[in-house]
């Protein structure tokens, strides 16, 4: 049959809604002439890609990024990922789950990746597969390597890849929240309380434990830095240099609606939610003055921690 519609007065257009075979012919009805044809499950998170790794061959479990390489036919090209200063190489698109006979690979970008322990071992550098409950990050030293701690090298991008549910299964956390270790050092610690917003100023509560700083007295206001990554009950705290977050993330901890104000120093507040700071310098006697940093742009913040704190109103 044909559709009665015409395009610009031309001939009738064949209807895309009509098919030449009925449902029994396509799917079957259980008879010998027309056996039932089971449908194949489709995993929308898996895609086929060409692999470009130089002398390195693709392996299952390797984290890869999408490369800007033209391939005839329009197929995506992926390369082994690594956490360096280049954002593209750290932006993991998925993990290789199969290598095809023609050299292309199957990449999974979300959900669960289940591989044998011997597939994970070359990728993690360990034996026995993944470690239960461990969060894996992209390595900053070796290509396509997963490591249990985020890189602390200045200026590299930090990418969380996933969490191990058992020795064989990785729950992907892609696309990951990208943070950058700019010019400062970072430390990993357990956060005392519910997972905090990024950018919150924290103080040392106990060995290996931090919580939100509070502008009430010098011991509470002694911020060591700000949170740049939240990983369950753990946080990564940047203690020096430039911190870059989004406008929305800065708004959450600075009481702003437009991000940071370039050139303005920011001071720790005594608000109900500890760890917040703003451009308002405390003047009332009692609270200390704790400067957390100075805004360079609406998204870049130069840390002043540890802050120089004195009794408000004395100068």
C-alpha positions, -999 to 999 in steps of 0.1 A, spaced: 0 0 0 10 36 -3 4 66 17 -19 93 1 4 121 12 26 137 -13 58 158 -9 58 190 -29 34 176 -55 55 146 -61 45 109 -63 29 91 -34 53 83 -5 55 47 6 40 43 41 65 36 68 37 22 89 30 -7 66 49 -40 66 48 -69 41 48 -97 67 23 -103 96 32 -108 132 31 -147 130 57 -146 102 80 -123 121 76 -136 157 62 -171 151 33 -188 168 48 -220 182 41 -243 153 68 -262 134 62 -239 104 64 -208 125 85 -215 157 86 -188 183 115 -165 180 128 -152 213 137 -116 214 173 -106 222 179 -85 252 193 -51 243 217 -33 267 215 3 258 245 11 279 268 -10 257 282 4 224 307 -8 198 338 12 192 371 11 174 401 8 197 432 30 193 459 21 218 492 23 199 512 -9 207 487 -18 235 460 -43 228 425 -38 242 417 -58 274 384 -63 292 381 -41 322 400 -12 308 385 23 313 385 42 280 377 77 268 362 88 234 390 99 211 387 126 185 397 103 156 378 100 124 370 64 114 353 54 81 317 45 87 313 69 117 321 44 144 332 58 177 369 55 186 381 50 222 415 51 238 429 39 272 421 66 298 445 82 322 442 110 349 464 137 337 460 175 330 441 168 298 404 168 306 395 145 276 418 116 287 403 117 322 366 118 310 360 80 310 331 70 287 330 34 299 348 1 305 357 -25 279 336 -56 284 344 -76 253 369 -76 224 354 -85 190 372 -107 164 377 -77 141 395 -57 168 366 -35 178 355 -34 214 322 -34 234 322 -6 259 297 -4 288 290 30 301 266 25 330 253 -1 353 271 -33 364 303 -46 348 308 -83 355 341 -98 346 363 -127 358 388 -118 385 416 -126 361 402 -99 338 403 -73 366 437 -82 379 458 -66 351 436 -35 354 439 -31 391 474 -44 396 461 -69 423 452 -105 424 418 -121 431 397 -95 413 381 -64 428 381 -56 465 347 -56 480 334 -21 488 364 -3 474 358 28 452 381 28 422 395 59 405 414 65 373 451 62 378 474 92 371 505 70 363 495 41 340 470 41 312 437 22 317 445 14 354 420 15 382 433 24 417 416 26 451 427 61 460 422 93 440 454 109 425 468 138 444 492 150 417 487 188 412 467 198 381 454 163 372 417 156 369 402 132 394 377 107 380 357 81 401 350 51 379 329 28 402 324 8 434 332 -29 437 302 -50 448 323 -82 449 354 -96 432 337 -97 398 313 -68 397 319 -31 394 290 -7 398 299 22 374 297 58 386 299 74 351 299 101 340 320 109 371 321 142 390 353 157 377 375 177 400 409 191 394 439 191 417 452 225 407 480 240 427 473 225 461 477 194 481 448 172 490 441 148 519 415 121 523 396 118 555 363 105 569 336 132 573 318 133 606 282 136 596 260 133 565 278 137 531 286 174 528 282 197 498 313 203 477 332 235 488 324 232 525 352 244 548 363 217 572 384 214 604 401 184 620 378 167 644 400 136 652 429 118 635 417 111 600 383 127 606 370 162 596 338 181 599 324 215 590 342 245 605 322 269 626 329 306 633 324 306 671 359 302 686 394 297 673 394 259 677 361 255 658 371 280 631 405 264 623 396 253 588 423 232 570 407 235 535 376 228 515 359 195 503 365 189 466 352 153 463 327 133 483 330 95 483 305 80 506 316 86 542 350 99 529 359 133 515 389 147 497 400 180 512 421 205 492 443 224 516 461 249 493 460 265 459 431 271 436 398 252 439 375 251 408 338 243 413 307 251 394 286 283 401 258 261 415 282 244 439 297 276 451 262 291 456 254 263 480 282 271 505 286 309 500 250 321 502 252 334 466 231 332 435 257 340 409 288 321 421 319 337 435 325 375 434 360 380 418 384 398 440 364 393 472 378 376 503 355 351 519 351 346 557 337 317 577 302 323 590 285 312 622 254 300 604 235 269 615 252 248 588 288 246 597 314 251 569 297 279 551 314 312 543 306 345 526 320 380 518 305 394 550 334 400 574 324 393 611 325 424 633 307 414 664 329 407 694 331 370 702 334 352 669 369 350 653 378 362 618 386 332 596 394 340 560 389 309 538 400 323 505 398 349 478 377 346 446 397 348 414 366 342 391 330 332 396 343 296 398 380 297 409 388 302 446 423 308 460 425 292 494 438 312 524 437 282 548 449 277 574 432 310 582 446 338 603 420 341 631 418 368 657 390 381 679 366 401 660 365 438 668 401 440 681 415 455 648 
